[in-house]
């Protein structure tokens, strides 16, 4: 049941990303930028033929291959249930996978990634909703693995070492996200 939830949430986030990109193509392509907050934020259509900051531009098949392998690996870990009791890791993983799939769809079907969110108060590359998902998810995963993760808290109950009671695993998550477990 958890796996179905992960897949449905991921699909919903990918749909949101693709909808925003479709709207960007429909309303922003071949038009001037649209200012939302003067000097702070605007909508500006562009296409990125590389990865972040246009790295690996012109290497679409490399980007598609590497991204696909990484996404399949992350999705396998998410669906395995290894972190099912750890909301921060699960949410972070879902966000990274959804953002990666959203940009992968663009690369495969458009040959480039549609970007349209621009920060006007600093010189920063134009980005999209999938990029936001990836960054927020990566930050959550970083926080989880640096501050909360340990081998003991990540083990599903059915694969615990002999001698460890299931009460130990249950108790680590009684108070939320297992963040206090060591």
Buried (B, 14 or more C-beta within 10 A) or exposed (E): EEEEEBBEBBEEBBEBBBEBBEEBBEEBEEEEBBBEEEEEBBBBBBBBBBBBEEEBEEBBEEBEEEBBEBBEEBBEBBBEBBBBBBBBBBBBBBBBBBBBBBBBBBBEEEEBBBBBBBEBEEEEBBBBBBBBBBBBBBEBBEBBBEEBBEEBBBBEBEEBEEEEEEEBBEEBBEEEBBBEBE
